[in-house]
Amino acid sequence: MPELFMDRYSGIKANTLPARNIILRHLDVSFETGLREEELWNIHDRGMKRYRNLERKIFQTGKAVNLPEAEKNLLDLKIELSERIISYCHLCQHRCMVDRPAGEKGFCRLTDVSRYAAEFMHMGEEPQLVPSHTIFFTGCVFSCVFCQNWDISTHPENGRQVIPEELAHIIDNMRAKGSENVNFVTPTPHLMNVLKIVRNIEVNIPVIWNSNMYHSPESAKLLEGVVDLYLGDFKYGNDRCAFRYSKVRNYMDTVGQNFKAAARQAEVLVRHLVMPGHLDCCTRPVMKWIAENTPQARLNLMFQYRPEYIACRYPEINRHLTNEEIKKALLIVKEEGLEG
């Protein structure tokens, strides 16, 4: 029988299947912190082969929800690697190569300290995901001129400092109160601390990676086995628009490769925000790309664009969508066979 969309997510939510990170924690690995990074990656890659075999077996049989935790496990190794990466940071594809623990700051202007602006039971996400325990981190690896959360994204120094053990305890309590997932928003520059939070979660809960999908290939490898559902933005259909409005380079290749990797690793829900005047240059190519590369992904076509932050400086997007544009976007989706 073919796998249905969100089968695994639903199984974790219902506690009949273990979250992927629980499987990671079951797999013991032997490594020393003094090893060279290349050696750690070799151990990681061998461990991930074991993970994939076990993950496949568990889903097929529906057993082993209460897996015993190894004292030194594959998730611990991922944390060690993330700590190495931020010392010459390339968590995202800006690849600033700054030493964040030493206080150096790159595009995101973050050190090794993470902060979050809010965490709450969110009822405004996609219907399949609510109630969602949503955690909004500060800072971002994009600089969107129309950002609706600009007060959070442009001030990484604000908010409450993340203490992984404390936030994990909050996640456990929210699960007991009815949350169906933990939803990490704009998590890319916070990957190291997200891994530490997940390492301390005691309950079985789906992990959602809610991001712009601009992470590096190294981060994509670390995310495998941690994320149960990718809730990813596919904003632009070309590199020119991506740089003009979000100040990111090599957008299509980076995001495209990350969506392909995500579809191999877990379930994927793609969000596309329709922008005024960008139906042909962005919406159409994005829908075509999804149809050709990740047709199994679920699509959320969003029409809530509004000119926020400094969009007034860009006259071509300093307005709301017209009814004609909404109709055209829906027609494009239908033409690419993505309807429904």
C-alpha positions in Angstrom: 0.0 0.0 0.0 1.5 3.4 -0.9 2.3 5.8 1.9 -0.3 8.5 2.4 0.7 12.1 3.0 1.3 12.8 6.7 1.0 9.1 7.6 4.1 9.2 9.8 3.3 12.6 11.2 -0.2 11.3 12.2 1.4 8.2 13.7 3.7 10.2 15.9 0.9 12.6 16.9 -1.2 9.6 17.9 1.8 8.1 19.7 1.7 4.9 17.7 5.0 5.7 16.0 8.1 7.3 17.6 9.3 10.7 16.5 12.4 10.4 14.3 14.7 12.0 17.0 13.8 9.1 19.4 15.2 6.7 16.8 18.4 8.8 16.7 18.7 8.6 20.4 18.3 4.9 20.3 21.4 4.5 18.1 24.7 4.4 20.1 27.8 5.8 18.4 31.3 6.0 19.6 33.1 9.3 19.1 35.5 11.5 21.0 35.1 15.3 21.0 38.8 15.6 20.1 38.3 14.0 16.7 38.7 16.0 13.5 35.5 17.2 12.0 36.0 15.0 8.9 36.2 11.9 11.1 33.0 13.0 13.0 31.2 13.3 9.6 32.3 9.8 8.7 31.0 8.4 11.9 27.8 10.4 11.4 27.2 9.1 7.9 27.7 5.5 8.9 25.3 6.1 11.8 22.7 7.5 9.4 22.7 4.4 7.4 21.8 2.5 10.5 19.1 5.1 11.3 17.5 4.8 7.8 17.3 1.0 8.1 15.7 1.2 11.6 13.4 4.0 10.7 12.1 2.1 7.7 11.5 -1.0 9.8 9.7 0.8 12.5 7.3 2.5 10.1 6.6 -0.7 8.3 5.9 -2.7 11.5 4.5 0.2 13.7 6.5 -1.1 16.7 9.2 0.2 19.0 7.6 3.4 20.3 9.4 3.0 23.6 12.9 2.7 22.3 15.7 2.7 25.0 18.0 5.7 24.8 21.7 5.1 24.2 24.0 7.0 26.6 26.0 8.4 23.7 23.9 8.5 20.6 23.6 9.8 17.1 21.7 13.0 18.2 24.6 13.8 20.5 26.9 13.5 17.5 24.8 15.9 15.5 25.0 18.4 18.4 28.8 18.1 18.4 29.0 18.7 14.7 26.7 21.7 14.9 29.0 23.2 17.6 31.9 22.8 15.2 30.0 24.4 12.3 29.1 27.6 14.2 32.8 28.2 15.0 33.1 29.1 11.3 29.5 29.4 10.7 27.9 27.9 7.6 24.5 26.8 9.0 22.9 28.8 6.1 24.0 29.4 2.5 25.3 32.9 3.2 28.3 30.9 4.6 29.6 33.9 6.6 32.3 31.7 8.2 32.3 33.8 11.4 33.2 32.5 14.8 29.9 32.9 16.6 30.9 31.6 20.0 33.7 34.2 20.0 31.1 36.9 19.4 31.6 37.4 15.7 28.4 38.1 13.7 27.4 37.4 10.2 24.3 38.1 8.1 21.9 36.9 10.9 23.8 38.9 13.5 23.5 36.1 16.0 26.2 34.6 18.3 25.9 31.2 19.8 23.1 32.4 22.1 19.5 31.9 20.8 16.5 33.9 21.8 12.8 33.5 21.1 10.2 36.2 20.9 7.2 34.0 21.8 5.9 30.5 22.3 2.3 29.5 22.5 -0.4 27.2 21.3 -1.0 28.4 17.8 -4.4 27.8 16.1 -3.6 29.8 12.9 -1.3 27.3 11.1 -2.4 24.9 8.5 -5.5 22.9 9.6 -3.6 19.6 9.6 -1.2 21.0 12.2 -3.3 22.7 14.9 -3.1 23.0 17.8 0.6 23.7 17.2 3.1 24.6 19.9 4.9 27.3 18.0 8.2 28.9 19.0 9.2 32.1 17.2 13.0 32.6 17.3 14.5 36.0 16.8 16.7 36.9 13.8 16.6 35.5 10.3 18.9 34.5 7.4 16.7 36.5 5.0 16.2 40.2 4.9 12.7 40.5 3.3 11.7 44.0 2.5 8.0 43.0 3.1 8.6 41.0 6.3 5.4 40.8 8.4 7.4 39.8 11.5 10.1 42.4 11.0 10.1 43.4 14.6 11.3 39.9 15.4 13.5 39.1 12.5 15.5 42.4 12.5 16.1 42.4 16.3 17.9 39.1 17.2 19.0 40.6 20.4 15.5 40.8 21.7 13.4 38.1 23.3 14.0 35.5 26.0 17.3 33.5 26.0 16.9 29.9 25.0 17.9 27.5 27.8 17.4 24.1 26.1 16.5 22.2 29.2 13.9 24.8 30.2 12.3 25.1 26.7 12.2 21.3 26.4 10.3 21.1 29.7 7.8 23.7 28.4 7.4 21.6 25.2 6.7 18.5 27.3 4.0 20.4 29.3 2.4 21.8 26.2 2.1 18.3 24.8 0.3 17.2 27.9 -2.1 20.2 27.3 -2.9 19.1 23.8 -0.2 20.3 21.4 0.1 18.1 18.3 3.6 19.2 17.4 6.4 21.5 18.3 6.9 24.1 15.6 10.3 25.8 15.3 9.9 29.1 13.3 12.9 30.7 11.5 15.1 28.1 13.1 18.1 27.9 10.7 20.6 30.1 12.5 19.5 28.4 15.8 20.1 24.8 14.6 22.6 24.0 17.3 20.2 25.1 20.1 17.2 23.4 18.4 19.1 20.1 18.5 19.9 20.7 22.2 16.2 21.4 22.9 15.1 18.3 21.0 17.7 16.2 22.9 16.0 17.2 26.2 12.4 16.6 25.1 11.0 13.7 27.0 7.6 13.2 25.3 6.9 11.7 21.9 6.0 14.7 19.6 6.4 15.6 15.9 9.1 18.1 15.2 8.3 20.8 12.6 11.0 22.8 10.8 9.2 26.0 9.8 11.7 27.8 7.6 12.7 29.6 4.4 14.7 26.5 3.4 18.0 28.4 2.9 20.1 26.2 5.1 23.4 24.7 4.0 24.0 21.1 2.8 25.7 20.4 6.1 22.7 21.6 8.0 20.5 19.4 5.7 22.5 16.4 6.8 22.1 17.3 10.5 18.4 17.8 10.1 17.8 14.2 8.8 16.3 12.2 11.7 15.4 15.3 13.7 12.6 16.8 11.6 9.3 14.9 11.1 7.6 17.5 8.9 9.2 20.4 6.9 6.9 23.4 6.6 9.0 25.3 4.1 8.5 28.6 2.2 9.2 28.6 -1.6 9.0 32.3 -2.1 10.6 33.0 -5.4 10.9 31.5 -8.9 14.2 33.0 -9.8 17.4 34.3 -8.2 16.9 37.9 -9.3 13.7 38.4 -7.2 15.2 36.6 -4.3 18.1 39.0 -4.1 16.1 42.1 -4.7 13.5 41.4 -2.0 15.3 39.1 0.5 19.1 39.8 -0.1 19.9 36.1 -0.7 22.0 34.7 -3.6 21.8 31.4 -5.4 18.3 31.0 -4.2 16.8 28.5 -6.6 19.6 26.0 -6.4 19.8 26.2 -2.6 16.1 26.0 -1.8 15.5 23.4 -4.6 18.2 21.1 -3.3 16.9 21.5 0.3 13.3 20.7 -0.7 14.5 17.6 -2.5 16.5 16.5 0.5 13.5 17.2 2.8 11.2 15.1 0.6 13.7 12.2 1.0 13.9 12.6 4.8 10.4 13.4 5.9 7.0 14.8 4.9 6.9 18.2 3.3 4.3 21.0 3.2 5.3 23.8 0.8 4.1 27.3 1.4 4.1 29.8 -1.5 3.1 33.4 -0.8 1.7 34.9 -3.9 3.1 38.4 -4.4 1.6 41.2 -6.5 3.0 41.4 -10.0 5.0 38.1 -9.5 2.7 35.5 -11.0 4.8 34.8 -14.1 8.3 35.3 -12.6 7.7 33.5 -9.3 4.4 31.7 -8.8 4.4 29.9 -12.2 8.0 28.6 -12.0 7.6 27.6 -8.3 4.5 25.5 -9.2 6.3 24.0 -12.1 9.3 23.1 -10.0 7.1 21.4 -7.3 5.2 19.4 -9.9 8.4 18.2 -11.5 10.5 17.6 -8.4 8.4 17.1 -5.3 4.9 16.2 -6.5 4.3 14.2 -3.2 4.5 17.4 -1.2 1.4 19.2 0.0 0.9 22.8 -1.1 -0.4 25.8 0.7 -1.0 28.7 -1.7 -1.2 31.8 0.4 -2.9 35.1 -0.5 -2.3 37.1 2.6 0.5 39.3 1.2 0.4 42.8 2.5 3.1 45.5 2.1 4.8 45.6 5.5 8.2 46.8 6.8 9.9 48.8 4.0 7.9 47.5 1.0 6.9 51.1 0.4 10.3 51.6 -1.1 9.5 49.1 -3.8 6.5 50.5 -5.7 5.9 47.3 -7.7 5.0 45.3 -4.5 3.6 48.2 -2.4 0.0 47.0 -2.8 -2.3 44.1 -2.1 -3.2 41.3 -4.5 -6.0 41.9 -7.0 -8.9 39.4 -7.5 -7.5 38.8 -11.0 -4.1 37.8 -9.6 -5.7 35.4 -7.1 -7.7 33.8 -9.9 -4.6 33.5 -12.1 -2.6 31.9 -9.3 -5.3 29.3 -8.8 -5.3 28.6 -12.5 -1.5 28.2 -12.6 -1.8 25.6 -9.8 -4.5 23.7 -11.8 -2.4 23.9 -15.0 0.5 22.3 -13.2 -1.6 19.5 -11.8 -1.2 20.5 -8.2 -4.9 21.3 -7.5 -6.1 19.7 -4.3 
